[in-house]
Amino acid sequence: MESTAAPGEHIARLVRAHPGRKTLMPLIEVQNLVKHYGDVRAVDDLSFGVESGTITGFLGPNGSGKTTTLRALLGLLTPTSGTATIGGRSYRALAAPLRQVGAMLEAAAHPSRSARNHLRILSAEASVPRTRVEEMLRLVELDGAADRRVGGFSLGMRQRLGLAGALIGDPGILVLDEPSNGLDPEGIRWLRDFLRSLAAEGRTILLSSHVLAEVAQTVDDVVVISSGRVVAQAPLDQLTSRTSQPIRVRSAQPEALAAALRAGGLEALHDDGDAITVTGASQQAVAQLAFDHGVVVYEITAEASSLEDVFFTLTNAAPEEALR
Amino acid sequence: MIALIHAQIVQLRTLRSTYLVAGALVALVALITGVTMSEAGGADLHTENQLREPLVASAGIMVAVVMAIFAATRVAGEYRHATIAQRVLAAPQRPRFVGATLLTHATLAALVTAAAFTAGVLIAAPMLASKDLSTGLAGAELAQVGAAVVLAGTTFALLGASVGFLTRSQAPAVVIVFAVFFAEKLFGPVLGPASDYLPYALLNSLLELDGPLSVGVAAIVLTTTAAVLSCLAALLAARRDVI
């Protein structure tokens, strides 16, 4: 139980401080967004930003307001209050939206239409040449199924078609809602590499997902929401590094090391063998104490928490608690 | 707007049902005209007005109603298949998307009704000529009746597409198209002269079949009704959330 309390404190600090990247202007900016459905407050004073050229994971439990937020950002919903802008403008104010922002909200397509024809419609709407359709079919590896009806596609194929549709206008910004939904492990790996290649081209990607392990391997930054409110926003590595988590130290002189650490006011638990677990200190502090007492140390490891640990810690707590 | 209309045309062209419905309607009008004209010369089918009626009714009323249902189901189908979000993302100024959709369906209906009417006329003329009969449709009169038939199809397609936007669901949209017809029959006598301005009554007047209004008045009222409903559809589509 102790191991779940500590990361919450650390994340809360990150949320308060909003460290790093403060100098950059967010490309996507959601400010004090509120959306009510009758008495239900789906999104509750939500604010976050997405910086240019990053992949940002947008995480939250079912019903936390992820899809509502993305739809508000894309002008599909009218917020009760607050704003959601892309490059400082609302989606509805974009001159050529499909060539600026690509979106995949669900892998929707008419079941009787072929993949090629589905993309032809989108290419016409985006005013891009028809050759772009063939390029996209090749890019998502659907060129072999281009003339098959979408109704006969697997969920993975539909997701890839959705991605092709989002990219038809060659946009610099992608907004993807659960793109890994229904993908098998091979598909998830394909998606990860695909998104990475898109980010390498300088595109900005905001993706919501509930497959945390997948997000952890894909994103640069993370926004976690719960009950319609942001409970954390930080670069992924900062969110998952837990300086207050136990540090594992291995030494040829474990008893001497434990004594030195206790003398320094740290909690040190001598495990079996040559390992000691230290809590409440940084790696630097442990190394300095060992050095000061002339104890040889050959491993100091601060265990990073997984994104899943962080997610559950944050979303199981009330927003106020997580922020405290 | 041109891109949106182009996309709408691609949408219509890339589903077989478009060709099936259009082809079936033209074939059906041709069949009805052919079968009816084969019986021409009988006691109830020898005057010009009697001979015109099956041609105008099939090309005007039948095609108009089917095109209304077609437009309604296609528009509501965007909501059913959740593709409406893609359409709205392409045209965040939603009235433009609604306008492009309405315009495309109206144009398709105009083409189909024109083709059906032409097919009927081309079949009827030689059959009646062989019996020394005629519909009397020639020159300006043919153009006027043809225009009325096309206007019937166009306005009903607009009404159907608007109903599709308003209901956002295929089944209710189709039910409404039929329900209006039966409601007019049921409640028309109760409404008195006001019932002359209901859609199906206007259609009859426009096509000079049974309606009490002049063709001009019927055309104006029907066009205004379609325009008002189209504006309402655009207004609501702009305001409603796409969930």
Boltz contact constraints between the chains, C-beta under 6 A:
constraints:
  - contact:
      token1: [A, 75]
      token2: [B, 92]
      max_distance: 6.0
  - contact:
      token1: [A, 76]
      token2: [B, 85]
      max_distance: 6.0
  - contact:
      token1: [A, 76]
      token2: [B, 242]
      max_distance: 6.0
  - contact:
      token1: [A, 77]
      token2: [B, 241]
      max_distance: 6.0
  - contact:
      token1: [A, 91]
      token2: [B, 92]
      max_distance: 6.0
  - contact:
      token1: [A, 92]
      token2: [B, 92]
      max_distance: 6.0
  - contact:
      token1: [A, 97]
      token2: [B, 92]
      max_distance: 6.0
  - contact:
      token1: [A, 98]
      token2: [B, 90]
      max_distance: 6.0
  - contact:
      token1: [A, 103]
      token2: [B, 89]
      max_distance: 6.0
  - contact:
      token1: [A, 105]
      token2: [B, 85]
      max_distance: 6.0
  - contact:
      token1: [A, 106]
      token2: [B, 82]
      max_distance: 6.0
  - contact:
      token1: [A, 108]
      token2: [B, 82]
      max_distance: 6.0
  - contact:
      token1: [A, 108]
      token2: [B, 83]
      max_distance: 6.0
  - contact:
      token1: [A, 110]
      token2: [B, 81]
      max_distance: 6.0
  - contact:
      token1: [A, 112]
      token2: [B, 15]
      max_distance: 6.0
  - contact:
      token1: [A, 113]
      token2: [B, 14]
      max_distance: 6.0
  - contact:
      token1: [A, 117]
      token2: [B, 14]
      max_distance: 6.0
  - contact:
      token1: [A, 120]
      token2: [B, 10]
      max_distance: 6.0
  - contact:
      token1: [A, 121]
      token2: [B, 7]
      max_distance: 6.0
  - contact:
      token1: [A, 121]
      token2: [B, 10]
      max_distance: 6.0
  - contact:
      token1: [A, 121]
      token2: [B, 11]
      max_distance: 6.0
  - contact:
      token1: [A, 124]
      token2: [B, 6]
      max_distance: 6.0
  - contact:
      token1: [A, 124]
      token2: [B, 7]
      max_distance: 6.0
  - contact:
      token1: [A, 124]
      token2: [B, 10]
      max_distance: 6.0
  - contact:
      token1: [A, 125]
      token2: [B, 7]
      max_distance: 6.0
  - contact:
      token1: [A, 125]
      token2: [B, 90]
      max_distance: 6.0
  - contact:
      token1: [A, 127]
      token2: [B, 3]
      max_distance: 6.0
